[in-house]
Amino acid sequence: MTLYAIGDVQGRADALEALLDKIAFSRDSDRLWLAGDLVNRGPDSLHVLRTVMSLGDSVVTVLGNHDLHCLATAAGVRPPQRQDTLAPIFAADDCGILIDWLRQQPMLHHDIDGQRALVHAGIPPGWTLADAESAAREIEQMLRAPSWRESLADMYGDAPRQWRPDLTAAHRRRFGINALTRMRFCAPDGGLDFEHTGPPGSQPDSLVPWFDHPLRATQAVHIVFGHWAALGLLQRQDITATDSGCVWGGALTAVPLDPPGAPIAVRCAPA
Protein backbone atom coordinates (compact mmCIF):
# COMPACT_ATOMS: atom_id res chain seq x y z
CA MET A 1 0.00 0.00 0.00
CA THR A 2 1.34 3.41 -1.01
CA LEU A 3 -0.04 6.86 -0.24
CA TYR A 4 0.58 9.25 -3.14
CA ALA A 5 0.09 13.04 -3.28
CA ILE A 6 -0.76 14.66 -6.62
CA GLY A 7 -0.99 18.38 -7.31
CA ASP A 8 -3.36 20.44 -9.42
CA VAL A 9 -4.97 18.37 -12.19
CA GLN A 10 -7.01 21.30 -13.56
CA GLY A 11 -9.04 19.38 -16.09
CA ARG A 12 -6.18 17.35 -17.53
CA ALA A 13 -7.90 13.97 -17.53
CA ASP A 14 -5.35 12.59 -19.99
CA ALA A 15 -2.46 13.35 -17.65
CA LEU A 16 -4.28 12.02 -14.59
CA GLU A 17 -5.08 8.72 -16.28
CA ALA A 18 -1.52 8.41 -17.63
CA LEU A 19 -0.08 9.08 -14.18
CA LEU A 20 -2.38 6.58 -12.47
CA ASP A 21 -1.32 4.00 -15.05
CA LYS A 22 2.35 4.85 -14.55
CA ILE A 23 2.20 4.33 -10.79
CA ALA A 24 -0.03 1.26 -11.27
CA PHE A 25 -2.50 2.76 -8.82
CA SER A 26 -4.80 0.21 -7.15
CA ARG A 27 -7.93 1.53 -5.49
CA ASP A 28 -7.95 -1.63 -3.35
CA SER A 29 -4.49 -1.22 -1.86
CA ASP A 30 -3.20 2.30 -2.59
CA ARG A 31 -4.37 5.72 -1.41
CA LEU A 32 -4.32 9.07 -3.19
CA TRP A 33 -4.24 12.64 -1.88
CA LEU A 34 -5.27 15.27 -4.43
CA ALA A 35 -4.30 18.84 -3.51
CA GLY A 36 -7.31 20.55 -5.10
CA ASP A 37 -8.04 22.37 -8.35
CA LEU A 38 -9.39 19.27 -10.01
CA VAL A 39 -11.15 21.41 -12.60
CA ASN A 40 -10.83 24.32 -15.02
CA ARG A 41 -8.28 25.58 -17.56
CA GLY A 42 -7.67 22.07 -18.92
CA PRO A 43 -9.97 20.55 -21.56
CA ASP A 44 -11.74 17.73 -19.70
CA SER A 45 -12.82 18.74 -16.19
CA LEU A 46 -15.94 16.63 -16.57
CA HIS A 47 -13.93 13.43 -17.03
CA VAL A 48 -11.61 14.34 -14.15
CA LEU A 49 -14.55 14.64 -11.75
CA ARG A 50 -16.05 11.37 -12.92
CA THR A 51 -12.70 9.60 -12.63
CA VAL A 52 -11.98 10.84 -9.11
CA MET A 53 -15.53 10.04 -7.98
CA SER A 54 -15.15 6.50 -9.33
CA LEU A 55 -12.11 5.91 -7.11
CA GLY A 56 -14.29 6.18 -4.01
CA ASP A 57 -12.68 6.01 -0.58
CA SER A 58 -9.21 5.42 -2.00
CA VAL A 59 -8.98 9.18 -2.69
CA VAL A 60 -8.97 12.23 -0.46
CA THR A 61 -9.27 15.52 -2.32
CA VAL A 62 -9.40 19.01 -0.86
CA LEU A 63 -11.03 21.98 -2.56
CA GLY A 64 -8.98 24.56 -4.43
CA ASN A 65 -9.85 28.01 -5.71
CA HIS A 66 -10.87 26.68 -9.16
CA ASP A 67 -13.13 24.10 -7.56
CA LEU A 68 -14.81 26.83 -5.51
CA HIS A 69 -15.14 28.93 -8.67
CA CYS A 70 -16.89 25.99 -10.32
CA LEU A 71 -19.34 25.80 -7.43
CA ALA A 72 -19.95 29.55 -7.48
CA THR A 73 -20.56 29.52 -11.23
CA ALA A 74 -22.91 26.56 -10.89
CA ALA A 75 -24.74 28.45 -8.16
CA GLY A 76 -25.18 31.49 -10.40
CA VAL A 77 -23.31 33.86 -8.10
CA ARG A 78 -20.20 34.09 -10.29
CA PRO A 79 -20.27 34.70 -14.06
CA PRO A 80 -18.22 32.38 -16.29
CA GLN A 81 -14.73 33.71 -17.01
CA ARG A 82 -13.15 33.86 -20.45
CA GLN A 83 -10.61 31.13 -19.67
CA ASP A 84 -13.11 28.78 -18.03
CA THR A 85 -13.51 25.26 -19.42
CA LEU A 86 -16.37 24.28 -17.13
CA ALA A 87 -19.30 24.33 -19.58
CA PRO A 88 -19.28 20.54 -20.22
CA ILE A 89 -19.80 19.95 -16.48
CA PHE A 90 -22.85 22.21 -16.41
CA ALA A 91 -24.27 20.59 -19.56
CA ALA A 92 -23.79 17.01 -18.34
CA ASP A 93 -26.75 14.83 -17.37
CA ASP A 94 -25.04 14.11 -14.04
CA CYS A 95 -24.15 17.77 -13.35
CA GLY A 96 -26.20 17.86 -10.14
CA ILE A 97 -24.50 14.73 -8.82
CA LEU A 98 -21.04 16.09 -9.66
CA ILE A 99 -21.67 19.49 -8.07
CA ASP A 100 -23.14 17.92 -4.93
CA TRP A 101 -20.12 15.59 -4.69
CA LEU A 102 -17.70 18.49 -5.14
CA ARG A 103 -19.26 20.62 -2.42
CA GLN A 104 -18.99 17.70 0.03
CA GLN A 105 -15.18 17.61 -0.25
CA PRO A 106 -13.08 18.98 2.62
CA MET A 107 -11.10 22.20 2.69
CA LEU A 108 -8.37 20.54 4.78
CA HIS A 109 -7.53 16.95 5.63
CA HIS A 110 -5.54 16.10 8.76
CA ASP A 111 -3.74 12.76 8.97
CA ILE A 112 -3.24 12.55 12.72
CA ASP A 113 -1.20 9.34 12.67
CA GLY A 114 1.14 10.68 9.98
CA GLN A 115 1.39 14.16 11.56
CA ARG A 116 0.62 15.76 8.21
CA ALA A 117 -2.14 17.75 6.59
CA LEU A 118 -3.39 18.26 3.03
CA VAL A 119 -4.61 21.66 1.88
CA HIS A 120 -4.71 23.46 -1.46
CA ALA A 121 -2.58 26.57 -0.83
CA GLY A 122 -1.29 26.43 2.73
CA ILE A 123 -1.95 27.46 6.32
CA PRO A 124 -1.40 31.12 7.26
CA PRO A 125 1.47 31.78 9.66
CA GLY A 126 -0.54 32.83 12.69
CA TRP A 127 -2.81 29.79 12.65
CA THR A 128 -2.18 26.57 14.49
CA LEU A 129 -3.42 23.42 12.79
CA ALA A 130 -6.39 23.49 15.17
CA ASP A 131 -7.18 27.03 13.98
CA ALA A 132 -7.01 25.90 10.35
CA GLU A 133 -9.20 22.87 11.02
CA SER A 134 -11.79 25.04 12.76
CA ALA A 135 -11.89 27.47 9.83
CA ALA A 136 -12.08 24.61 7.33
CA ARG A 137 -14.99 22.97 9.15
CA GLU A 138 -16.92 26.27 9.17
CA ILE A 139 -16.48 26.67 5.40
CA GLU A 140 -17.39 23.01 4.80
CA GLN A 141 -20.56 23.42 6.84
CA MET A 142 -21.49 26.39 4.66
CA LEU A 143 -20.86 24.49 1.42
CA ARG A 144 -22.89 21.46 2.55
CA ALA A 145 -25.88 23.44 3.79
CA PRO A 146 -29.11 23.85 1.77
CA SER A 147 -28.34 27.59 1.50
CA TRP A 148 -24.88 27.00 -0.05
CA ARG A 149 -25.68 28.96 -3.21
CA GLU A 150 -26.54 32.16 -1.36
CA SER A 151 -23.57 31.80 1.00
CA LEU A 152 -21.10 31.63 -1.88
CA ALA A 153 -22.06 35.16 -2.89
CA ASP A 154 -19.92 36.43 0.03
CA MET A 155 -16.85 34.39 -0.94
CA TYR A 156 -15.13 36.85 -3.27
CA GLY A 157 -12.86 39.73 -2.27
CA ASP A 158 -9.31 40.25 -1.02
CA ALA A 159 -10.29 41.70 2.37
CA PRO A 160 -9.75 41.03 5.17
CA ARG A 161 -6.10 40.13 4.66
CA GLN A 162 -5.38 39.88 8.38
CA TRP A 163 -7.02 37.40 10.74
CA ARG A 164 -8.82 38.76 13.80
CA PRO A 165 -10.97 36.81 16.24
CA ASP A 166 -13.71 39.45 16.05
CA LEU A 167 -14.33 39.12 12.30
CA THR A 168 -17.92 38.69 11.20
CA ALA A 169 -18.95 35.21 10.06
CA ALA A 170 -18.83 36.19 6.37
CA HIS A 171 -15.39 37.77 6.79
CA ARG A 172 -14.11 34.75 8.75
CA ARG A 173 -15.15 32.43 5.94
CA ARG A 174 -13.68 34.70 3.26
CA PHE A 175 -10.35 34.96 5.06
CA GLY A 176 -10.33 31.19 5.53
CA ILE A 177 -11.11 30.51 1.87
CA ASN A 178 -8.45 32.97 0.71
CA ALA A 179 -5.84 31.57 3.10
CA LEU A 180 -6.50 27.91 2.36
CA THR A 181 -6.92 28.23 -1.42
CA ARG A 182 -5.18 31.42 -2.67
CA MET A 183 -2.23 32.26 -0.40
CA ARG A 184 1.41 32.22 -1.50
CA PHE A 185 3.30 35.07 0.17
CA CYS A 186 2.63 36.83 3.47
CA ALA A 187 3.57 40.19 4.97
CA PRO A 188 5.66 40.52 8.16
CA ASP A 189 2.50 40.68 10.28
CA GLY A 190 1.13 37.52 8.64
CA GLY A 191 -1.23 39.38 6.33
CA LEU A 192 -2.06 37.66 3.04
CA ASP A 193 -0.66 38.90 -0.28
CA PHE A 194 -2.50 38.18 -3.54
CA GLU A 195 -0.54 40.30 -6.00
CA HIS A 196 2.61 38.20 -6.33
CA THR A 197 2.43 34.74 -7.89
CA GLY A 198 6.01 34.12 -9.04
CA PRO A 199 8.60 31.86 -7.45
CA PRO A 200 10.28 32.71 -4.15
CA GLY A 201 12.80 35.44 -4.82
CA SER A 202 10.57 37.31 -7.26
CA GLN A 203 8.57 39.03 -4.52
CA PRO A 204 9.34 42.33 -2.73
CA ASP A 205 11.72 42.00 0.21
CA SER A 206 8.89 42.63 2.66
CA LEU A 207 7.11 39.40 1.70
CA VAL A 208 8.02 35.79 2.45
CA PRO A 209 6.50 32.46 1.40
CA TRP A 210 3.90 31.44 3.96
CA PHE A 211 5.86 28.29 4.86
CA ASP A 212 9.05 30.27 5.66
CA HIS A 213 7.32 32.95 7.73
CA PRO A 214 8.92 33.43 11.20
CA LEU A 215 5.45 33.46 12.80
CA ARG A 216 4.48 30.09 11.33
CA ALA A 217 2.73 28.04 14.02
CA THR A 218 2.53 24.74 12.08
CA GLN A 219 6.21 23.91 11.79
CA ALA A 220 5.73 20.59 13.60
CA VAL A 221 3.17 19.40 11.04
CA HIS A 222 4.09 18.34 7.50
CA ILE A 223 1.91 20.33 5.09
CA VAL A 224 1.14 18.91 1.64
CA PHE A 225 -0.19 21.50 -0.81
CA GLY A 226 -0.49 22.52 -4.46
CA HIS A 227 -1.63 25.80 -6.03
CA TRP A 228 1.81 27.37 -6.60
CA ALA A 229 2.92 26.30 -10.07
CA ALA A 230 5.78 28.81 -10.12
CA LEU A 231 7.17 27.21 -6.96
CA GLY A 232 7.03 23.79 -8.55
CA LEU A 233 7.73 20.48 -6.87
CA LEU A 234 9.44 21.03 -3.52
CA GLN A 235 10.06 18.45 -0.81
CA ARG A 236 11.37 19.41 2.61
CA GLN A 237 11.03 18.01 6.10
CA ASP A 238 8.11 20.36 6.81
CA ILE A 239 6.36 20.68 3.40
CA THR A 240 5.63 18.90 0.15
CA ALA A 241 4.64 21.25 -2.70
CA THR A 242 3.00 19.25 -5.48
CA ASP A 243 1.95 21.64 -8.28
CA SER A 244 4.41 20.92 -11.08
CA GLY A 245 2.49 23.01 -13.63
CA CYS A 246 0.65 20.40 -15.67
CA VAL A 247 -1.85 22.83 -17.16
CA TRP A 248 1.01 25.16 -18.20
CA GLY A 249 2.95 22.49 -20.07
CA GLY A 250 4.90 21.16 -17.10
CA ALA A 251 4.17 17.81 -15.53
CA LEU A 252 1.66 16.04 -13.32
CA THR A 253 3.55 14.45 -10.45
CA ALA A 254 2.76 11.76 -7.89
CA VAL A 255 4.83 12.02 -4.71
CA PRO A 256 4.94 8.84 -2.60
CA LEU A 257 4.38 9.96 0.99
CA ASP A 258 4.08 6.63 2.77
CA PRO A 259 6.38 4.87 2.26
CA PRO A 260 8.40 7.83 0.95
CA GLY A 261 9.88 7.52 -2.51
CA ALA A 262 11.06 9.37 -5.57
CA PRO A 263 8.46 11.49 -7.40
CA ILE A 264 6.88 9.97 -10.51
CA ALA A 265 5.76 12.32 -13.28
CA VAL A 266 4.17 12.44 -16.71
CA ARG A 267 4.83 15.34 -19.04
CA CYS A 268 1.93 17.57 -20.09
CA ALA A 269 1.41 19.54 -23.28
CA PRO A 270 0.12 23.08 -22.64
CA ALA A 271 -3.67 23.17 -22.28
N, C-alpha and C positions, 0 to 999 in steps of 0.2 A: 504494500500500500504506500502510495506517494501522495503528498499534498503539494500541489502546484499553485503558484500565483501567476496570473496573466493580467496584463495591463489593458488599456483602452482598446476595445475591439472596433467601436464606432462604425458599425454596419458592414464590416469586412467579413462576411460569412465565409468567403473562400479561404481567407487566411486562418480563420478560427478552425475550420474543418481540417485544413492542411496541418495545422499545429497539433490538433488532437490526434490526428493520424500519426504524426511524427513521434509523439511521446507515447503512442499506443495506449491512450487513455481508456481505462476501464471504469465504467460507472459502478461496477460491483465492488471494486477493490481500491480505486484511487479517489482522491478528492480534489476539488478545484476551487480556488478563490479567484473571483473576477473583481477587479478594482473599479468597476463602474464605467460609465459611458459605453454601454453596449450598443447604443444607437446613434444615428445621424452622421452626416458627412460622407460616409461610405455608401455603396450602392444597394446594399441588401439588409437593411435593419430588420425587416420583417422576418427573414430567414434566421438571423441571429437570435431574435427573441424566441422563435419556435424551437431552435436547436437547444438553447440554454434551458428553456422550460422542459424539454424532453429528457434532460439529464437528471431531473428530479432532485433528490436530497444529496446527490453527489456534488452539487455545486452550491457555493455561497456567493452571492453577488451583492455588492452595495451599490447604492444609487450615486450617479455622477450628475454634473450640471446638464449634460445633454439628455440624460434620462428624465430629469425634472422638467426640462424644456419640452420634451415629448408629452409629458403629462399635462403641462400647462396649455400646450397647443390643443391637445385632445379635449381639454376642459373648456376651451374657447376663451381663455383669459390671456392668451398670448398669441399674436398673429404669427403665421408661418414666416420664417426668414428666408432670404434669397438662397442661402446655401443649404437649406434643409433638404433632407432626402427621406422624409418621414411619411410622405403621402401614401405609399403602398400599405403602411400599417393601418392608416385611417380608412383605407378602402377595403381592407381585408374582411372576410366574413367573420373571422374570429377576433376582430379588433377589440371588442369589449372584453373578451377573455384575456387578451394580451395586456391591455391597459390595467385591468384589475390585478393581474399577476405582477406587473411592474410596480404598482403603487403599494404592494405588500412587501416589497424588498426592503431590507434594513438600510439605514444610513451609515451604520458602523457595526462591525462584528468583532467581538472580543473573544479570543481563544484563551481562556483562563489557564488551562494546563500548559499551553505553549508560551505563555506570557507575551502574547503578541496580539495586535489588532489590525483589522483591515478597514480602510476608509479611502474615499476617492482622492481627496487632495491633501489631507493632513489634519493635525490637531493643533489649534492655536497655542502659542507658548504659555499663556497664563492658565490654561485648563489642565487639570489632572485628567486621567482617563475616566474617573468617575464623573467629572464635569461633562466630558464629551459624551459619555453614555447617556447621561441625563438629558442633554440637549438633543441627542439623536432620537431617544425614545419619544420626546415631545413632538418632534417633526414627524416621526413615523405614525404616531397617534393621529395627527392631523391628516396625513395622507390616506389613512385607512378608514377615516370617518365618513359617514354619508355626505357631509358637507365639504368634502375634499376639494371640489371644483371652486367653490367660493373662497376657500382659505388660500388657494394658490394665487389668488389675485394680489395678495400682500407679499409675495415671495421676492419680487424684483426690486432692486435698488442697492446702491453701494453703502448706504448708511443704515445702522451705525457700524463704524469700523472698529470700535473699541467695546469690549464686553463690560457691562455693569450689571450688578445684581438687580437693580431697580428698573431694568428695561421692561417696557410693555410686552405682553405676550407676542404680538405680531413682530415687534423688533427683536425679541429673543429668538424667535424662529428664523427670522431673516439673517441675523448674525450667524446662527448655527448653520444654516444652509450655505451661506457664503464661506464660512470657515471650513466646513467639511467638504465642500465641492468646488471652491474657486481659488482658494488661498495658494500662494507661492511664497512671496516675500512678506516680511513684517517689519514695522517700524520699531525703534528702540523701546517704546512703551508697550509693544505687543499688538499695536493696531494693524489691521489688515491693509495690504496694498493690492490694488487690482490693475494698476497701469503697466506694470513691468512683467513680461512673460518670457523673457530670454533666459539663458542659462545663468547660473551663479557666476558673478563677475561682471555681468552686463548691467547690473542695477546700480543706482546711486549708492554712495558709501554709507548713507544713513540706513539702508535697508539690508536685511540678512534673510537667507532662506529660513523658513519657519523651523526646520529641524536643527538649525545651528544657533538658534536664538538663545542668549544667555538666561532668559527667564523660562525656558522650556521645562515644564513640570512632568513630562512623560519620558524622561531619558531612560528609565528602567524598563520601559515597555518597547518591544520591537514593533515599529509601525510599518505596515505594508500599504503602499499607495500607488496611484497612477497620476493622471491628469497633466503632468509636466513633461511634455514631449521634448522640450528644449533641454531639460535636465538629462533625459535618457535613462538607460538602465544604470542603477547605482545600488550596490550592495555594501552595507556597513554593518557593524555590530548592532546598531540601534535602528536602522531603517533598511527597507528594500523598496526602491523606486522602480516601477514596472513598465512605465509608458515609453516604449522604444519607437514611437512615431509611425505606427503601421499606416494610418490614414494619410500620412505625408510622404509615403514612399520609403519608410524605414523598415521596421520589422515588427512582427508580433512574437513576443517572447514568453515562454513558460519558465518560471524560476522554481526549481524544487526546494521547498521549504523544509519538508520533513519526510525522509531524511534529506539533509541539504545536498545539493549537487550543482553541477555546472548548468548555466542557463541554456535552453534549447530554443532556437528561433527559426522562423520562416520569413523570407524576404517578402516585401509587399510592394507592388507597383502603386504609384500615386493614385488616389481615388479620383 
